[in-house]
């Protein structure tokens, strides 16, 4: 028990050596607020399912630094978004624009849903038209009964 206590005490003394320095606060809160608003609309190219604002990837940090630089250079939000799209394509946007290139992305799920409903309706109507299965005659009924009683006869 004393060994564990000594180990925990030594570990507690060593942990501050591994602590990192806190990240500095934003130089300009207005710039930081605009950067966060813009980066919420952009996709992290590394994580792909996470916004640029929430990502901790190195590329995301570089892109956020780039956005801050563009904001400080006096660029508008639209100009910054256009710059990012020209550099990385429409994929970088969480909500890509509706244009002929992205029609499949926007309307594909609805087309698949309508197609699935159409196929389902056709299958249900087809099964209703065929009616009940035909009744077994006496020979078929006797064969089924013998197979149920002795399954080893299957061949």
Number of C-alpha atoms within 10 A of each C-alpha: 6 7 8 9 10 11 12 12 11 11 11 11 10 11 9 9 8 7 8 7 6 6 6 6 8 10 8 10 10 11 17 17 12 16 23 19 13 19 23 17 17 26 23 26 19 14 15 14 11 16 21 29 20 14 20 13 14 10 15 22 15 11 19 20 13 15 25 19 14 18 19 11 9 10 15 12 16 10 13 19 19 14 15 18 16 11 10 12 12 18 14 21 21 18 12 16 12 12 10 9 10 13 11 13 13 16 11 12 11 12 12 11 11 12 12 12 12 11 12 12 11 12 11 10 11 11 10 10 8 8 8 8 6 6 8 10 8 9 9 11 12 12 10 14 11 13 13 12 9 10 10 8 9 8 4
